[in-house]
Amino acid sequence: MDRRIDALDVLRGVAILGTLGTNIWIFTDPAGPLGILSFGGEPGVAETFLRFLSNGKFLGLLTLLFGVGLELQYRSAARKGARWPGRYLWRAALLLAEGAVHFVLIFEFDVLMGYALTSMIVAYLIGRSRRVVTAWMVAAGTLHVAMVGLLTLALLTASPSGGTGSPGGGAGSPGGGAAAVAYPGGWLDQVRLRLDNLVLFRAELVFIVPLGIVLFLLGARLMRAGLFEERGARLRSRLMAAGLGAGVPLNLITSFAGPAWFMVDRYLVAPLVALGLLALIASIVLGLRGEPGVLRRGLTAVGRTALSCYVFQNVAASVLCYGWGLGLAGRLDGLRPWWVPVAWAGICLLFMVLASLWLRRFERGPLELAWQWAYQAPFRTRAPAQR
């Protein structure tokens, strides 16, 4: 049991820091999110490869882990004889509120809102029969593939050559169309921009929710199949063969295929790679013996404070890159893409240290503590009235 929990904490830590590996390209673009949405830049071979290393994979990994967490919540409720989904819907509502605040104040491409909406749906499916769950997975997967396929076809039609590189070239990228768009420098200006472009910035939810239904349910099913236990060795081997052996080469091809293939790259192929990463990291952690090293302790600490690290690392990246902070996105644009992974590594190191120090005194991260208080508050006030 302890080994399984260790694996989940490490996986969450990897997923959170890996998600920043995708988001850091948004923060470091002088045009900000407007640059990543332009589909007009050609970042070049080096930047395209660096983006390939993280794009979509860790979003998929994090989504699978949310499904595992939902399965654990369901098991806990079943052991206690509690009504399901019951209080879990309040947890999902709090996550939705947290995501909305995060979107407005900090980051345009927040994923918490999508996870909250997905969990509200999956909560009613998690205890159903295997046949019902499979039917929902097939239906949601079919819808997701159809949407990705239609949008990809539209992009290919609009640009028959498909272009080269990947979407979102910055001001320093060759041919970067986003350079003409200056991202507002003031924090309040950015908040206003998010609200004025609410539909544009929240459009990813259309893809996150159907994909999330599939990956949530798949994560729960893998948990039941013993993926994080010794008996799951054969299952992990199969997932690594599919996700790393087949998924990585396909992902490399779609990464360099041009902007028109961005949706296939991020929302179809990358989740396959995420399954391989899930199995690989679980196998590594389960195979470790002795006291954990510095890296494992740091990743575990980030995993145990995942919500806090996800939000605060985006705050740190904003302060580092935007004009109302240090403004490095504009100042260091001439050093792109090489300064970007350095910024990512620095933020990751910072949060591994901060999370480790925090957990020496507290059982949960700062946002986790506030979130737990908010979760329990309605039930604490109700208890005296029932006496």
C-alpha positions in Angstrom: 0.0 0.0 0.0 2.8 2.5 0.9 4.6 1.8 -2.3 1.5 2.4 -4.3 0.9 5.8 -2.6 4.5 6.7 -3.1 4.1 6.0 -6.8 1.0 8.2 -7.0 2.8 11.1 -5.2 5.8 10.9 -7.5 3.5 10.7 -10.6 1.6 13.8 -9.5 4.8 15.7 -9.0 6.1 14.7 -12.4 2.7 15.7 -14.0 2.6 19.1 -12.3 6.1 20.0 -13.2 5.6 18.5 -16.7 2.5 20.7 -17.2 4.7 23.7 -16.5 7.0 22.4 -19.3 4.1 23.1 -21.7 2.9 26.3 -20.1 6.3 27.9 -19.9 6.3 28.4 -23.7 3.1 30.5 -23.3 4.6 32.6 -20.4 7.9 33.2 -22.3 6.2 34.3 -25.5 6.3 38.1 -25.7 2.8 38.0 -27.2 1.6 35.7 -24.3 -1.4 33.5 -24.9 -2.2 35.4 -28.1 1.0 34.1 -29.5 0.2 30.5 -28.9 -3.2 30.9 -30.5 -1.9 32.6 -33.6 -0.9 29.4 -35.5 1.3 31.6 -37.6 4.8 31.1 -36.3 7.5 28.6 -37.2 9.6 28.1 -34.1 12.3 26.1 -35.8 13.7 22.6 -35.2 15.2 23.2 -31.8 12.1 24.8 -30.2 9.7 22.4 -31.9 11.7 19.5 -30.4 11.7 21.1 -26.9 8.0 21.6 -27.1 7.6 18.0 -28.2 9.1 16.8 -24.9 6.1 18.1 -22.9 3.2 19.2 -25.1 0.0 17.3 -24.1 1.8 14.4 -22.4 1.7 15.7 -18.9 -1.8 17.0 -19.3 -2.8 13.5 -20.2 -0.8 12.1 -17.3 -2.5 14.5 -14.9 -5.9 13.6 -16.3 -5.3 9.9 -15.8 -4.2 10.6 -12.2 -7.4 12.6 -11.5 -9.3 9.4 -12.5 -7.2 7.4 -10.1 -8.0 10.0 -7.4 -11.7 9.7 -8.2 -11.5 5.9 -7.8 -9.8 6.3 -4.4 -12.5 8.7 -3.3 -15.2 6.2 -4.4 -13.5 3.4 -2.5 -13.3 5.5 0.6 -17.0 6.4 0.4 -17.8 2.7 -0.1 -15.8 1.6 2.9 -17.5 4.2 5.1 -21.0 3.3 3.7 -21.4 6.9 2.6 -23.8 7.9 -0.2 -22.1 8.4 -3.5 -21.4 10.8 -5.1 -22.8 12.7 -2.1 -20.1 15.1 -0.8 -17.9 14.5 -3.8 -20.0 16.9 -5.8 -19.2 19.7 -3.3 -15.5 18.9 -3.9 -16.0 19.2 -7.6 -17.8 22.5 -7.2 -15.0 23.9 -5.1 -12.5 22.8 -7.8 -14.6 24.6 -10.4 -14.6 27.8 -8.3 -10.8 27.5 -7.8 -10.3 27.0 -11.5 -12.4 30.1 -12.3 -10.4 32.3 -9.9 -7.2 30.8 -11.3 -8.3 31.6 -14.9 -9.4 35.1 -14.2 -6.5 36.2 -12.0 -3.5 34.1 -13.2 -3.7 31.9 -16.3 -5.7 31.8 -19.4 -5.4 28.0 -20.0 -6.4 26.7 -16.6 -7.3 23.0 -16.6 -9.0 22.8 -13.2 -12.3 24.0 -14.5 -12.3 21.2 -17.1 -11.4 18.6 -14.5 -14.2 19.8 -12.2 -16.8 19.6 -15.0 -15.5 16.2 -16.0 -15.5 14.8 -12.4 -19.1 15.8 -12.0 -20.0 13.6 -14.9 -17.7 10.7 -14.1 -18.7 10.6 -10.4 -22.0 9.1 -11.6 -20.2 6.5 -13.7 -17.4 5.3 -11.5 -19.5 2.7 -9.7 -21.5 1.5 -12.7 -21.0 -1.8 -14.5 -18.1 -2.4 -16.8 -20.4 -2.5 -19.8 -21.8 1.0 -18.9 -18.4 2.5 -18.3 -17.1 1.0 -21.6 -20.0 2.5 -23.5 -19.4 5.9 -22.1 -15.7 5.7 -22.9 -16.4 4.7 -26.5 -19.0 7.4 -26.9 -16.8 10.2 -25.4 -13.8 8.9 -27.3 -15.7 8.9 -30.6 -16.9 12.4 -30.0 -13.4 13.6 -29.1 -11.8 12.0 -32.1 -14.5 13.4 -34.4 -13.9 16.9 -33.1 -10.2 16.7 -33.4 -10.5 15.2 -36.9 -12.9 17.9 -38.1 -10.8 20.8 -36.8 -7.6 19.2 -38.2 -9.3 18.9 -41.6 -10.4 22.5 -41.4 -6.9 23.6 -40.6 -5.4 21.5 -43.5 -8.0 23.0 -45.8 -7.1 26.5 -44.8 -3.4 25.8 -45.2 -2.9 22.9 -47.6 0.8 22.7 -47.0 0.3 22.3 -43.3 3.2 24.6 -42.6 6.2 23.6 -40.7 7.1 23.8 -37.0 4.3 24.2 -34.5 1.8 26.9 -33.6 2.6 29.8 -31.4 5.9 31.2 -32.6 7.1 34.1 -30.5 8.6 37.4 -31.5 12.0 35.9 -31.8 10.8 33.0 -33.9 11.4 33.0 -37.6 8.3 34.3 -39.3 6.5 34.7 -35.9 3.1 36.2 -36.7 2.5 36.8 -33.0 5.2 39.4 -32.8 2.8 42.0 -34.1 0.5 41.5 -31.2 1.7 43.1 -27.9 0.4 41.3 -24.9 -0.9 43.9 -22.3 1.8 44.6 -19.8 -0.4 45.4 -16.8 -1.9 42.7 -14.6 -5.3 44.4 -14.6 -5.1 44.6 -18.4 -4.4 40.9 -18.6 -7.4 40.2 -16.3 -9.6 42.3 -18.6 -8.3 40.6 -21.7 -9.2 37.2 -20.2 -12.7 38.3 -19.4 -13.1 40.0 -22.9 -11.9 36.8 -24.6 -13.6 34.3 -22.3 -15.0 32.1 -25.1 -11.6 32.0 -26.9 -9.5 31.1 -23.9 -12.0 28.6 -22.5 -12.5 26.8 -25.9 -10.1 24.1 -24.8 -12.8 22.8 -22.5 -14.5 21.4 -25.5 -11.6 19.0 -25.9 -10.7 18.5 -22.2 -14.1 17.2 -21.1 -14.7 14.4 -23.6 -11.0 13.4 -23.4 -11.2 13.7 -19.6 -14.2 11.3 -19.4 -12.1 8.7 -21.3 -8.9 9.2 -19.3 -10.7 9.5 -15.9 -12.5 6.2 -16.5 -9.4 4.6 -17.9 -7.3 5.8 -14.9 -9.9 4.3 -12.5 -9.9 1.0 -14.5 -6.1 0.8 -14.5 -6.2 1.4 -10.7 -8.6 -1.6 -10.3 -6.4 -3.7 -12.6 -3.5 -3.3 -10.2 -1.3 -1.0 -12.2 0.3 0.4 -9.0 0.9 -3.0 -7.4 3.3 -5.8 -8.0 0.7 -7.8 -9.8 0.4 -5.1 -12.5 3.9 -5.7 -14.0 2.6 -7.3 -17.2 0.0 -4.5 -17.6 2.7 -1.8 -17.1 4.9 -3.5 -19.8 2.1 -3.5 -22.3 1.4 0.2 -21.6 5.0 1.1 -22.0 5.2 -0.8 -25.3 2.2 1.1 -26.7 2.8 4.5 -25.1 6.5 4.7 -25.5 7.2 2.3 -28.3 4.5 3.4 -30.7 3.3 6.7 -29.1 6.6 8.5 -29.0 7.5 8.1 -32.7 4.0 9.1 -33.7 4.2 12.1 -31.4 7.5 13.1 -32.9 6.0 13.0 -36.4 2.9 15.0 -35.5 5.1 17.6 -33.7 7.0 18.3 -36.8 4.1 17.9 -39.2 3.0 21.5 -39.0 0.5 23.7 -37.2 -2.5 22.0 -38.8 -1.6 18.8 -36.9 -1.5 20.5 -33.5 -4.8 19.1 -32.3 -3.8 15.5 -33.3 -0.4 16.0 -31.7 -1.8 17.4 -28.4 -5.1 15.6 -27.9 -4.8 12.2 -29.6 -1.2 11.1 -29.7 0.2 12.7 -26.5 -2.4 11.0 -24.3 -1.1 7.7 -25.6 2.4 8.7 -24.6 1.0 9.6 -21.2 -0.1 6.0 -20.7 3.5 4.9 -21.3 4.9 7.5 -18.9 2.3 6.4 -16.2 3.5 2.8 -16.5 7.2 3.7 -16.7 7.3 5.9 -13.6 5.1 3.5 -11.6 7.5 0.7 -12.5 10.5 2.7 -11.5 9.1 3.7 -8.1 7.8 0.2 -7.3 11.3 -1.1 -8.1 13.1 1.3 -5.8 14.5 0.1 -2.5 15.9 1.9 0.4 15.6 5.6 1.4 14.3 7.9 -1.3 16.9 10.2 -2.9 16.8 14.0 -3.2 14.9 14.0 -6.6 12.3 11.5 -5.5 11.7 13.4 -2.2 11.3 16.6 -4.2 8.9 15.1 -6.7 6.9 13.5 -3.8 6.7 16.9 -2.0 5.3 18.5 -5.2 2.9 15.6 -5.6 1.6 16.0 -2.1 1.1 19.8 -2.6 0.0 19.5 -6.3 -2.8 22.1 -6.3 -0.6 24.7 -4.6 2.3 24.0 -6.9 0.2 24.1 -10.0 -1.2 27.5 -9.1 1.9 29.1 -7.6 4.2 28.0 -10.3 2.0 29.8 -12.8 2.2 32.9 -10.5 6.0 32.5 -10.4 6.2 32.2 -14.2 4.0 35.3 -14.6 6.2 37.4 -12.3 9.2 36.2 -14.2 8.0 36.7 -17.7 5.3 39.5 -17.9 5.9 43.2 -18.1 4.3 43.9 -14.7 7.0 41.6 -13.2 10.6 41.1 -14.4 9.5 41.2 -18.0 12.0 38.5 -19.1 9.8 37.3 -22.0 10.6 40.5 -23.9 14.1 41.0 -22.5 15.4 37.5 -23.3 13.5 36.9 -26.5 16.8 36.9 -28.4 17.9 33.9 -26.4 14.9 31.9 -27.3 14.5 28.9 -27.2 17.4 28.1 -24.9 16.5 30.3 -22.0 13.0 28.8 -21.8 14.0 25.3 -20.4 16.4 27.0 -18.0 13.5 29.1 -16.7 11.4 25.9 -16.4 14.2 24.1 -14.5 14.6 27.0 -12.1 10.9 27.2 -11.3 10.8 23.4 -10.8 13.8 23.4 -8.5 12.3 26.3 -6.5 9.0 24.5 -5.9 10.6 21.2 -5.1 12.5 23.0 -2.3 9.5 25.1 -1.2 7.2 22.1 -1.1 9.7 20.0 0.9 10.2 22.8 3.4 6.5 23.4 3.8 5.7 19.8 4.5 8.1 19.7 7.4 5.6 21.8 9.3 2.3 21.1 7.6 0.5 18.0 6.5 -1.0 19.7 3.3 0.0 22.5 1.0 -1.3 26.0 1.6 -4.1 25.9 -1.0 -4.9 22.3 0.0 -5.4 23.5 3.6 -7.7 26.3 2.5 -9.5 24.0 0.2 -10.0 21.3 2.9 -11.4 24.0 5.3 -13.9 25.1 2.6 -14.8 21.5 1.9 -15.6 20.8 5.5 -17.2 24.1 6.4 -20.9 23.3 5.3 -20.8 20.0 7.1 -19.4 21.5 10.3 -22.1 24.1 10.5 -24.8 21.5 9.8 -23.7 19.1 12.6 -24.8 21.2 15.7 -28.3 21.8 14.1 -28.8 18.0 13.9 -28.3 17.5 17.6 
